[in-house]
Amino acid sequence: MHTKEKQLAVKLKKGNTAALKEIIDCYTGYVRTVIRNFSRGTLSEQDIDELCSDVFFSLWQHRGSLDVNIGFRSYLSAAARNAVKDRFKSAKPPCEDISELEIPSGFLVEDAADIHEMLRCLDKGLSTLPEKESEIFARYYFYGESTPEIARKMNISESTVRSELSRTRTKLKEYLTKRGFDHA
């Protein structure tokens, strides 16, 4: 950690709002980039701004427990990733009317009842997978974790993550097709 960063951390820990402003000015671009990359481009600019504000607000709220020897990039990066994960976990359905849901390309679905049934079937299909496969699938598609991140957290190779994802997608396509959801 650089001396200036450490000085800012000490000031922030004491409740100095000027230090917080300086940190915000210095790290906003970095935090926005982490949020954008971690969310894989699925968040609007407004959502990114909101999460970025949440990250700095969290830094301010937890300033008393801040370790002044840890760099801001590490803390802010972790806080940004956690903010995105929390947003995905608490996300509302993309629309009020289930008939407006976007179905994965290649599946032919006639109406809202078919969409609802396909989503129920997909959920059931996911529950039939071995725990390791469903965890990798959920981490990648629901929590926005990258393959290197999944590999590191699960202590497996990146190629294993990629092959498990491919295998799981194939299994889910077969599961849905067997239950009447034709794949074009």
Salt bridges, closest charged atoms under 4 A:
GLU22 OE2 - LYS4 NZ 3.19
ASP25 OD2 - LYS21 NZ 2.91
GLU45 OE1 - ARG32 NH2 2.37
GLU45 OE1 - ARG36 NH2 3.15
ASP47 OD1 - ARG87 NH1 3.22
ASP49 OD1 - ARG32 NH1 2.13
GLU50 OE2 - ARG87 NH2 2.80
GLU117 OE2 - ARG120 NH2 2.40
GLU133 OE2 - LYS171 NZ 2.87
GLU135 OE2 - ARG139 NE 2.91
GLU145 OE2 - LYS85 NZ 3.47
GLU145 OE1 - ARG139 NH1 2.91
GLU145 OE2 - LYS153 NZ 3.30
GLU149 OE2 - ARG81 NE 3.72
GLU149 OE2 - LYS153 NZ 3.27
GLU158 OE1 - ARG162 NH1 3.67
GLU164 OE2 - ARG167 NH2 3.48
